[in-house]
Amino acid sequence: MKNNAVRVRFAPSPTGHLHIGGVRTALFNYLFAKHNNGTFLLRIEDTDTSRSTEESIQQIIEGLKWIGIEWNEGPFRQTERKKIYQSYLKKLLNEGKAYKCYCSSENLREIREKAMAAGENPRYNRKCRDLSEHPKEKPFVVRFRTPVDGSVTIKDLLHGEVTFNMSEMDDIILARSDGSPTYNFVVVVDDVEMEITHVIRGDDHLSNTPKQALLYQGLNLPFPEFIHIPMILGKDKKRLSKRHGATSILAYKDMGYLSEAMINYLVRLGWSSGDQEIFSKKEMIEKFTLENINKSAGVFDTDKSLWLNQHYIKESRPSDISPLLKKFLVLENIISTENDFADNEIEKVIPSLQERSKTLIEMAHKAEFYFKEEIVYNEAAAKKYLKTDILLIFKEFEDKLIAIYDALSYENLEPIFDELMKNHNLKLGKIAQPLRVALTGLKESPGIFEVIVLLGKDKVLKRLQKAIEYIQP
């Protein structure tokens, strides 16, 4: 290493969507780097060309950008680094630390079957390890010359020392018969070349670590610090998967989560700082340490994630939510295009909805009556509240609104409602609830004064007239 500065990486394989477990790993790397004024790299591990796709690469980049994880270097692609891997392969072969294996897949299958029949581990029998003559023009793989005895110990900052016996390990394949390098080999080469100081990754990679440790030894290089973090589990304590619901980070964007809420939720799945639950990004960076990573797995709780999302929706400025909400209004077919309503028209209704919306999709549907020209009555609500006994009040209210020349406001609505309640000896709810149904079509909505003011005089009068005609065709 050139210096002692922290250098970490997130190295996803682009073979599908960006899993929230991967995002949590990226987040821990990012926060550790930022906390220590270090460097965070993004590396795309795309050597599995049969499964890697450009679409997945773009989704990885989009997902990280959405949640606010920025990288200092990259994105690097392993498929663009083949010459580097070949030079390391050549070095290991020249030094006798690797060898060419000519055994066919059929030979290897026979070897495994014999070993299993004898009750032994189904390992390669090292038939080609010490060949004196090499067959010409015969395909081969390159294997690492794993020591036959002894052990290798790695120190994991979360799990402590973990020791692996050589007798249980195979001669690792470094390159396939087509010349393409294997995962464990390129990971080590990249981490060496990129001067990675700390490898922070999921504990499902712990089984790969002894193989990689052997390669570090073979290259006469020191190990990085290893930290294997527990997986994220579903409520049934099994590894989080599609059966538990959405697992793609971009799915949460599409469901109307705010990125600030999602990053806050993920950081608490396996890390803590006292009893604090709400963290700004700045606070996460200031407080994040490896010592506070939990040894037990985090359990993804959808209810808690929605609670946190609602908190961030309530705390956000309407001007920040407005452009996001507009997109959902279009996606949910509430408005036709983003040009149908100006930003300030959308922004002004948001305060009335923030307290009651867990997601932006929910907010979009709750806002529907503000933007639709024609509303549809909830059948049960209309049956209960739009009856003949409310007709006189609706007509009086209509007359009083027409008489108002100024713009509607709380100040000029209050005396109208006071007079209606006095004239008809009714409490506010007996008047407000039928009006709510007439103006929104719904049983529930923001406060009736808010609804009237935000709809505006023309829409209110139009909807009142429709309600009157509905009651008395």
RODO-2510 file (C-alpha; in nm, 4 decimals, decimal comma):
residues 473
     n   res          X          Y          Z
     1     m     0,0000     0,0000     0,0000
     2     k     0,1194     0,3503    -0,0784
     3     n    -0,0219     0,4920     0,2442
     4     n    -0,2512     0,4094     0,5326
     5     a    -0,5556     0,5909     0,3944
     6     v    -0,8794     0,3923     0,4014
     7     r    -0,9793     0,2522     0,0629
     8     v    -1,2937     0,0406     0,0314
     9     r    -1,5053    -0,0877    -0,2534
    10     f    -1,8508    -0,2089    -0,3448
    11     a    -1,8259    -0,4822    -0,6070
    12     p    -2,1647    -0,6077    -0,7266
    13     s    -2,2203    -0,8665    -0,9989
    14     p    -2,4568    -0,7304    -1,2668
    15     t    -2,6668    -1,0432    -1,2980
    16     g    -2,9987    -0,9053    -1,1734
    17     h    -3,1494    -0,6197    -0,9778
    18     l    -2,9579    -0,4352    -0,7059
    19     h    -3,0674    -0,6129    -0,3874
    20     i    -3,1246    -0,4046    -0,0762
    21     g    -2,8725    -0,6284     0,1020
    22     g    -2,6133    -0,5174    -0,1514
    23     v    -2,7125    -0,1553    -0,1030
    24     r    -2,6684    -0,1945     0,2743
    25     t    -2,3162    -0,3326     0,2074
    26     a    -2,2415    -0,0402    -0,0241
    27     l    -2,3740     0,1996     0,2389
    28     f    -2,1495     0,0599     0,5141
    29     n    -1,8465     0,0878     0,2847
    30     y    -1,9415     0,4406     0,1829
    31     l    -1,9972     0,5608     0,5408
    32     f    -1,6739     0,4017     0,6631
    33     a    -1,4802     0,5745     0,3856
    34     k    -1,6448     0,9120     0,4481
    35     h    -1,6001     0,8855     0,8250
    36     n    -1,2270     0,8252     0,7767
    37     n    -1,1755     1,0714     0,4883
    38     g    -1,1004     0,7702     0,2720
    39     t    -1,1881     0,6558    -0,0788
    40     f    -1,4915     0,4575    -0,1906
    41     l    -1,4701     0,2669    -0,5207
    42     l    -1,7391     0,1112    -0,7362
    43     r    -1,6312    -0,2033    -0,9207
    44     i    -1,8572    -0,4059    -1,1497
    45     e    -1,7679    -0,7753    -1,1292
    46     d    -1,8878    -0,8767    -1,4755
    47     t    -1,6562    -1,1663    -1,5606
    48     d    -1,9582    -1,3973    -1,5759
    49     t    -2,0424    -1,2767    -1,9250
    50     s    -2,3203    -1,5327    -1,9726
    51     r    -2,5257    -1,3741    -1,6918
    52     s    -2,4039    -1,0142    -1,6745
    53     t    -2,6131    -0,7541    -1,8539
    54     e    -2,5759    -0,3873    -1,9376
    55     e    -2,9259    -0,3304    -1,8015
    56     s    -2,8191    -0,4610    -1,4599
    57     i    -2,5126    -0,2346    -1,4621
    58     q    -2,7291     0,0682    -1,5282
    59     q    -2,9730    -0,0362    -1,2545
    60     i    -2,6850    -0,0653    -1,0072
    61     i    -2,5668     0,2849    -1,0921
    62     e    -2,9196     0,4276    -1,0838
    63     g    -2,9976     0,2590    -0,7502
    64     l    -2,6838     0,3872    -0,5792
    65     k    -2,7346     0,7381    -0,7143
    66     w    -3,0983     0,7408    -0,6033
    67     i    -3,0129     0,6500    -0,2468
    68     g    -2,7301     0,9063    -0,2371
    69     i    -2,4203     0,6839    -0,2371
    70     e    -2,1480     0,8545    -0,4391
    71     w    -1,8223     0,6861    -0,5354
    72     n    -1,4796     0,8497    -0,5638
    73     e    -1,3405     0,6119    -0,8249
    74     g    -1,5037     0,3942    -1,0888
    75     p    -1,7163     0,2329    -1,1990
    76     f    -1,4455    -0,0144    -1,2988
    77     r    -1,5431    -0,3190    -1,5060
    78     q    -1,3543    -0,6438    -1,4729
    79     t    -1,4093    -0,7259    -1,8407
    80     e    -1,1911    -0,4241    -1,9211
    81     r    -0,9034    -0,5457    -1,7008
    82     k    -0,8138    -0,8776    -1,8651
    83     k    -0,4508    -0,7817    -1,9361
    84     i    -0,3956    -0,7152    -1,5649
    85     y    -0,5291    -1,0577    -1,4691
    86     q    -0,3163    -1,2281    -1,7345
    87     s    -0,0005    -1,0663    -1,5980
    88     y    -0,0733    -1,1964    -1,2454
    89     l    -0,1573    -1,5394    -1,3850
    90     k     0,1718    -1,5495    -1,5714
    91     k     0,3603    -1,4460    -1,2566
    92     l     0,2067    -1,7306    -1,0519
    93     l     0,2813    -1,9841    -1,3266
    94     n     0,6415    -1,8669    -1,3658
    95     e     0,6998    -1,8883    -0,9920
    96     g     0,5544    -2,2414    -0,9758
    97     k     0,2682    -2,1279    -0,7541
    98     a     0,0147    -2,2229    -1,0184
    99     y     0,0003    -2,5030    -1,2748
   100     k    -0,1879    -2,6143    -1,5849
   101     c    -0,4485    -2,8844    -1,5356
   102     y    -0,5547    -3,0829    -1,8426
   103     c    -0,8199    -3,2986    -1,6799
   104     s    -1,1482    -3,2980    -1,8695
   105     s    -1,4853    -3,2418    -1,7047
   106     e    -1,5470    -3,6166    -1,7411
   107     n    -1,2195    -3,6938    -1,5589
   108     l    -1,3120    -3,4554    -1,2797
   109     r    -1,6570    -3,6075    -1,2433
   110     e    -1,5030    -3,9548    -1,2077
   111     i    -1,2555    -3,8257    -0,9485
   112     r    -1,5363    -3,6687    -0,7446
   113     e    -1,7522    -3,9805    -0,7636
   114     k    -1,4670    -4,2050    -0,6484
   115     a    -1,3869    -3,9746    -0,3575
   116     m    -1,7501    -3,9655    -0,2483
   117     a    -1,7774    -4,3446    -0,2776
   118     a    -1,4753    -4,3729    -0,0481
   119     g    -1,6339    -4,1324     0,2011
   120     e    -1,3825    -3,8580     0,1233
   121     n    -1,4263    -3,4929     0,0319
   122     p    -1,5030    -3,4671    -0,3435
   123     r    -1,1831    -3,2760    -0,4234
   124     y    -0,9554    -3,2725    -0,7224
   125     n    -0,6833    -3,5392    -0,6798
   126     r    -0,4064    -3,3052    -0,8065
   127     k    -0,3258    -3,5409    -1,0934
   128     c    -0,1691    -3,2629    -1,3059
   129     r     0,0062    -3,0820    -1,0211
   130     d     0,3559    -3,2152    -1,0901
   131     l     0,3505    -3,3151    -1,4559
   132     s     0,6942    -3,3425    -1,6157
   133     e     0,5508    -3,3296    -1,9669
   134     h     0,2633    -3,1169    -2,0895
   135     p     0,0357    -3,2325    -2,3703
   136     k     0,0278    -3,0031    -2,6712
   137     e    -0,2871    -2,8374    -2,8017
   138     k    -0,5002    -2,9761    -2,5218
   139     p    -0,7308    -2,7394    -2,3309
   140     f    -0,6364    -2,6673    -1,9712
   141     v    -0,7397    -2,4682    -1,6685
   142     v    -0,4922    -2,2938    -1,4406
   143     r    -0,4965    -2,4039    -1,0776
   144     f    -0,3328    -2,2576    -0,7691
   145     r    -0,0870    -2,4863    -0,5919
   146     t    -0,2588    -2,4977    -0,2536
   147     p    -0,0339    -2,6165     0,0312
   148     v    -0,1228    -2,9735     0,1296
   149     d    -0,0935    -2,9177     0,5042
   150     g    -0,0995    -2,6413     0,7605
   151     s    -0,3732    -2,3810     0,7940
   152     v    -0,4571    -2,0241     0,7064
   153     t    -0,6028    -1,7822     0,9601
   154     i    -0,7798    -1,4607     0,8847
   155     k    -0,8751    -1,1986     1,1368
   156     d    -1,2262    -1,0740     1,0848
   157     l    -1,3032    -0,7516     1,2689
   158     l    -1,6529    -0,8759     1,3479
   159     h    -1,6073    -1,2521     1,3904
   160     g    -1,2556    -1,2619     1,5307
   161     e    -0,9964    -1,5110     1,4072
   162     v    -1,1224    -1,7748     1,1653
   163     t    -0,8907    -2,0651     1,0793
   164     f    -0,9176    -2,2957     0,7773
   165     n    -0,7223    -2,6201     0,7407
   166     m    -0,5387    -2,6752     0,4109
   167     s    -0,6387    -3,0409     0,4158
   168     e    -0,9983    -2,9338     0,3530
   169     m    -0,9126    -2,7109     0,0578
   170     d    -0,8845    -2,7799    -0,3132
   171     d    -0,6373    -2,6510    -0,5693
   172     i    -0,8278    -2,3393    -0,6686
   173     i    -0,9024    -2,2816    -1,0375
   174     l    -0,7655    -1,9391    -1,1354
   175     a    -0,8546    -1,9443    -1,5060
   176     r    -1,0995    -2,1520    -1,7078
   177     s    -1,0144    -2,3456    -2,0235
   178     d    -1,1232    -2,0481    -2,2383
   179     g    -0,8709    -1,8290    -2,0556
   180     s    -1,1275    -1,6328    -1,8580
   181     p    -1,0272    -1,5704    -1,4942
   182     t    -1,2393    -1,6925    -1,2042
   183     y    -1,4103    -1,4876    -0,9360
   184     n    -1,1800    -1,5559    -0,6409
   185     f    -0,8723    -1,4779    -0,8479
   186     v    -0,9878    -1,1481    -0,9982
   187     v    -1,1256    -1,0266    -0,6652
   188     v    -0,7813    -1,0580    -0,5089
   189     v    -0,6023    -0,9020    -0,8069
   190     d    -0,8439    -0,6086    -0,8149
   191     d    -0,8226    -0,5500    -0,4404
   192     v    -0,4422    -0,5548    -0,4667
   193     e    -0,4301    -0,3261    -0,7686
   194     m    -0,6839    -0,0861    -0,6211
   195     e    -0,5060    -0,0862    -0,2832
   196     i    -0,8163    -0,1854    -0,0882
   197     t    -0,7498    -0,1616     0,2846
   198     h    -1,0792    -0,2998     0,4181
   199     v    -1,3074    -0,5587     0,2605
   200     i    -1,6561    -0,5016     0,4029
   201     r    -1,9033    -0,7514     0,2600
   202     g    -2,1818    -0,9940     0,3471
   203     d    -2,0994    -1,2991     0,5551
   204     d    -2,2137    -1,5219     0,2667
   205     h    -1,8660    -1,4449     0,1274
   206     l    -1,6896    -1,5837     0,4356
   207     s    -1,6467    -1,9223     0,2652
   208     n    -1,4552    -1,7528    -0,0185
   209     t    -1,2137    -1,5817     0,2174
   210     p    -0,9666    -1,8715     0,2784
   211     k    -0,9218    -1,9179    -0,0972
   212     q    -0,8559    -1,5478    -0,1367
   213     a    -0,6246    -1,5467     0,1643
   214     l    -0,4148    -1,8196    -0,0003
   215     l    -0,3834    -1,6077    -0,3124
   216     y    -0,2664    -1,3093    -0,1073
   217     q    -0,0034    -1,5350     0,0435
   218     g     0,0928    -1,6674    -0,2986
   219     l     0,1428    -1,3104    -0,4199
   220     n     0,3437    -1,2254    -0,1044
   221     l     0,1008    -0,9495    -0,0156
   222     p    -0,0590    -0,8620     0,3206
   223     f    -0,4278    -0,9271     0,3739
   224     p    -0,6695    -0,6356     0,3840
   225     e    -0,8864    -0,6083     0,6928
   226     f    -1,1919    -0,8326     0,6546
   227     i    -1,5364    -0,7497     0,7946
   228     h    -1,8156    -0,9923     0,7080
   229     i    -2,1506    -0,8418     0,8006
   230     p    -2,4624    -1,0504     0,8750
   231     m    -2,7300    -1,0932     0,6107
   232     i    -3,0654    -0,9162     0,6134
   233     l    -3,3454    -1,1550     0,7075
   234     g    -3,7194    -1,1542     0,6599
   235     k    -3,9584    -1,1686     0,9536
   236     d    -3,9446    -1,5487     0,9383
   237     k    -3,5687    -1,5201     1,0106
   238     k    -3,4808    -1,6608     0,6680
   239     r    -3,2621    -1,4809     0,4180
   240     l    -3,4512    -1,1916     0,2610
   241     s    -3,5959    -1,2920    -0,0747
   242     k    -3,8852    -1,2163    -0,3070
   243     r    -4,1237    -1,4180    -0,0916
   244     h    -4,0883    -1,1456     0,1727
   245     g    -4,1804    -0,8706    -0,0745
   246     a    -3,9699    -0,6310    -0,2793
   247     t    -3,5938    -0,6805    -0,2561
   248     s    -3,4758    -0,4412    -0,5301
   249     i    -3,3756    -0,0948    -0,4140
   250     l    -3,5398     0,0622    -0,7201
   251     a    -3,8651    -0,1158    -0,6344
   252     y    -3,8812     0,1004    -0,3227
   253     k    -3,8314     0,4096    -0,5349
   254     d    -4,1188     0,2912    -0,7539
   255     m    -4,3359     0,2299    -0,4452
   256     g    -4,2995     0,5916    -0,3399
   257     y    -4,0310     0,5753    -0,0744
   258     l    -3,8056     0,8750    -0,0221
   259     s    -3,4357     0,8000    -0,0640
   260     e    -3,3608     0,9674     0,2716
   261     a    -3,5971     0,7273     0,4461
   262     m    -3,4545     0,4225     0,2728
   263     i    -3,0916     0,5041     0,3516
   264     n    -3,1880     0,5717     0,7147
   265     y    -3,3755     0,2414     0,7352
   266     l    -3,0935     0,0377     0,5813
   267     v    -2,8221     0,1839     0,8038
   268     r    -3,0139     0,0635     1,1097
   269     l    -3,0303    -0,2935     0,9730
   270     g    -2,7108    -0,4080     1,1374
   271     w    -2,5646    -0,0889     1,2858
   272     s    -2,6594     0,1280     1,5785
   273     s    -2,5581     0,4366     1,7678
   274     g    -2,7263     0,4220     2,1055
   275     d    -3,1050     0,4315     2,0817
   276     q    -3,1135     0,6829     1,7997
   277     e    -3,3447     0,5870     1,5113
   278     i    -3,3517     0,8959     1,2869
   279     f    -3,0230     0,9894     1,1198
   280     s    -2,9404     1,2504     0,8629
   281     k    -2,6743     1,1489     0,6149
   282     k    -2,4327     1,3845     0,7865
   283     e    -2,4982     1,2184     1,1237
   284     m    -2,4458     0,8717     0,9748
   285     i    -2,1043     0,9764     0,8458
   286     e    -2,0074     1,1374     1,1756
   287     k    -2,1105     0,8395     1,3917
   288     f    -2,0364     0,5367     1,1731
   289     t    -1,7725     0,2979     1,3069
   290     l    -1,7080    -0,0693     1,2407
   291     e    -1,7243    -0,1412     1,6142
   292     n    -2,0960    -0,0559     1,6147
   293     i    -2,1882    -0,3084     1,3464
   294     n    -2,4091    -0,5745     1,5019
   295     k    -2,3111    -0,9410     1,4955
   296     s    -2,6731    -1,0508     1,4683
   297     a    -2,8658    -1,0288     1,1420
   298     g    -3,0993    -0,7388     1,0763
   299     v    -3,4679    -0,8221     1,0188
   300     f    -3,6472    -0,6273     0,7475
   301     d    -3,9751    -0,4931     0,8853
   302     t    -4,1991    -0,3367     0,6208
   303     d    -4,4163    -0,1640     0,8815
   304     k    -4,1134     0,0073     1,0319
   305     s    -3,9830     0,1118     0,6905
   306     l    -4,3224     0,2689     0,6148
   307     w    -4,3237     0,4457     0,9518
   308     l    -3,9828     0,5921     0,8726
   309     n    -4,0906     0,6901     0,5226
   310     q    -4,3947     0,8680     0,6619
   311     h    -4,1684     1,0539     0,9041
   312     y    -3,9527     1,1816     0,6199
   313     i    -4,2565     1,2751     0,4114
   314     k    -4,3922     1,4793     0,7042
   315     e    -4,0566     1,6489     0,7614
   316     s    -3,9846     1,7288     0,3953
   317     r    -4,0429     2,0671     0,2364
   318     p    -4,3413     2,0638    -0,0031
   319     s    -4,1179     2,2160    -0,2708
   320     d    -3,8922     1,9078    -0,2490
   321     i    -4,1815     1,6616    -0,2655
   322     s    -4,3682     1,8396    -0,5458
   323     p    -4,1591     1,7161    -0,8441
   324     l    -4,1583     1,3612    -0,7019
   325     l    -4,5329     1,3627    -0,6420
   326     k    -4,5959     1,4945    -0,9921
   327     k    -4,4306     1,1869    -1,1436
   328     f    -4,6555     0,9575    -0,9409
   329     l    -4,9646     1,1561    -1,0374
   330     v    -4,8780     1,0767    -1,3987
   331     l    -4,7806     0,7141    -1,3326
   332     e    -5,1061     0,6517    -1,1458
   333     n    -5,3088     0,8123    -1,4288
   334     i    -5,4376     1,0894    -1,2061
   335     i    -5,3074     1,3554    -1,4445
   336     s    -5,2154     1,2986    -1,8089
   337     t    -4,8757     1,4682    -1,8280
   338     e    -4,6394     1,6587    -1,6027
   339     n    -4,7389     1,9755    -1,7888
   340     d    -5,1028     1,9547    -1,6789
   341     f    -5,0357     2,1365    -1,3522
   342     a    -4,7683     2,3853    -1,2523
   343     d    -4,5307     2,2922    -0,9711
   344     n    -4,6818     2,5507    -0,7373
   345     e    -5,0324     2,4064    -0,7906
   346     i    -4,9101     2,0647    -0,6781
   347     e    -4,6954     2,2081    -0,4021
   348     k    -4,9835     2,3932    -0,2340
   349     v    -5,1867     2,0739    -0,1686
   350     i    -4,8957     1,8766    -0,0202
   351     p    -4,9146     2,0164     0,3375
   352     s    -5,2721     1,8887     0,3627
   353     l    -5,1560     1,5340     0,2799
   354     q    -4,8186     1,4954     0,4513
   355     e    -4,9539     1,3804     0,7873
   356     r    -5,1639     1,1055     0,6316
   357     s    -4,9350     0,9600     0,3597
   358     k    -4,6917     0,6730     0,4148
   359     t    -4,5684     0,6711     0,0535
   360     l    -4,5780     0,9053    -0,2436
   361     i    -4,8126     0,6656    -0,4238
   362     e    -5,0521     0,6886    -0,1310
   363     m    -5,0174     1,0672    -0,1383
   364     a    -5,0912     1,0720    -0,5115
   365     h    -5,4161     0,8803    -0,4620
   366     k    -5,5181     1,0946    -0,1660
   367     a    -5,4552     1,4021    -0,3838
   368     e    -5,6651     1,2701    -0,6721
   369     f    -5,9760     1,4758    -0,5924
   370     y    -5,7723     1,7977    -0,6109
   371     f    -5,6702     1,7360    -0,9712
   372     k    -5,9515     1,5358    -1,1338
   373     e    -6,2209     1,7378    -1,3067
   374     e    -6,4821     1,4735    -1,2322
   375     i    -6,4856     1,2863    -0,9034
   376     v    -6,6494     0,9503    -0,8339
   377     y    -6,8423     0,9101    -0,5101
   378     n    -6,7564     0,6322    -0,2720
   379     e    -7,0778     0,4313    -0,2911
   380     a    -7,1201     0,3745     0,0823
   381     a    -7,0329     0,7355     0,1656
   382     a    -7,2771     0,8753    -0,0896
   383     k    -7,5545     0,6500     0,0353
   384     k    -7,4972     0,7612     0,3948
   385     y    -7,4359     1,1346     0,3533
   386     l    -7,5804     1,2574     0,0237
   387     k    -7,9460     1,2493     0,1272
   388     t    -8,2376     1,4894     0,0967
   389     d    -8,1987     1,6222     0,4509
   390     i    -7,8702     1,7907     0,3535
   391     l    -8,0080     1,9620     0,0408
   392     l    -8,1099     2,2849     0,2109
   393     i    -7,7697     2,3233     0,3768
   394     f    -7,5900     2,2611     0,0456
   395     k    -7,8026     2,5246    -0,1277
   396     e    -7,7482     2,7785     0,1513
   397     f    -7,3748     2,7105     0,1446
   398     e    -7,3768     2,7530    -0,2334
   399     d    -7,5514     3,0900    -0,2064
   400     k    -7,3078     3,2128     0,0571
   401     l    -7,0054     3,1097    -0,1522
   402     i    -7,1431     3,2895    -0,4567
   403     a    -7,1801     3,6008    -0,2437
   404     i    -6,8101     3,5968    -0,1557
   405     y    -6,6178     3,8144    -0,4003
   406     d    -6,2802     3,7663    -0,2383
   407     a    -6,0714     3,4493    -0,2708
   408     l    -6,1702     3,1721    -0,0334
   409     s    -5,9859     3,1725     0,2987
   410     y    -6,0226     3,0272     0,6436
   411     e    -6,1273     3,3721     0,7657
   412     n    -6,4248     3,4108     0,5345
   413     l    -6,5320     3,0453     0,5637
   414     e    -6,5545     3,0419     0,9419
   415     p    -6,8525     3,2778     0,9724
   416     i    -7,0374     3,0864     0,6979
   417     f    -7,0078     2,7588     0,8893
   418     d    -7,0941     2,9301     1,2198
   419     e    -7,4148     3,0608     1,0670
   420     l    -7,5063     2,7241     0,9115
   421     m    -7,4520     2,5452     1,2437
   422     k    -7,6618     2,8061     1,4282
   423     n    -7,9460     2,8126     1,1730
   424     h    -7,9801     2,4346     1,1609
   425     n    -7,8786     2,3561     1,5189
   426     l    -7,6066     2,1184     1,4008
   427     k    -7,2482     2,0519     1,5027
   428     l    -6,9712     2,1067     1,2491
   429     g    -6,9293     1,7348     1,1725
   430     k    -7,2921     1,6993     1,0606
   431     i    -7,2277     1,9626     0,7943
   432     a    -6,8639     1,8957     0,7155
   433     q    -6,8977     1,5222     0,6465
   434     p    -7,1648     1,5498     0,3745
   435     l    -6,9697     1,8405     0,2237
   436     r    -6,6545     1,6266     0,2273
   437     v    -6,8276     1,3537     0,0281
   438     a    -6,9731     1,6106    -0,2137
   439     l    -6,6365     1,7787    -0,2759
   440     t    -6,3974     1,4813    -0,2651
   441     g    -6,6126     1,1704    -0,3148
   442     l    -6,4447     1,0225    -0,0062
   443     k    -6,5238     0,9424     0,3558
   444     e    -6,1870     1,0777     0,4651
   445     s    -5,9878     1,3776     0,3484
   446     p    -5,7927     1,6706     0,4887
   447     g    -5,9911     1,9203     0,6982
   448     i    -6,2966     2,0590     0,5207
   449     f    -6,1695     2,4182     0,5346
   450     e    -5,8429     2,3072     0,3732
   451     v    -6,0283     2,1171     0,1031
   452     i    -6,2509     2,4122     0,0155
   453     v    -5,9662     2,6641     0,0066
   454     l    -5,7375     2,4394    -0,1966
   455     l    -6,0060     2,3399    -0,4461
   456     g    -6,1024     2,7011    -0,5055
   457     k    -6,4397     2,8626    -0,5481
   458     d    -6,5150     2,7449    -0,9031
   459     k    -6,4462     2,3758    -0,8372
   460     v    -6,6356     2,3828    -0,5078
   461     l    -6,9451     2,5366    -0,6697
   462     k    -6,9323     2,2906    -0,9588
   463     r    -6,9091     1,9916    -0,7265
   464     l    -7,1794     2,1251    -0,4995
   465     q    -7,4114     2,1517    -0,7956
   466     k    -7,3291     1,7945    -0,8990
   467     a    -7,4090     1,6728    -0,5439
   468     i    -7,7394     1,8589    -0,5417
   469     e    -7,8331     1,7000    -0,8739
   470     y    -7,7275     1,3589    -0,7409
   471     i    -7,9560     1,3961    -0,4369
   472     q    -8,2457     1,5489    -0,6315
   473     p    -8,2245     1,4409    -0,9934
***
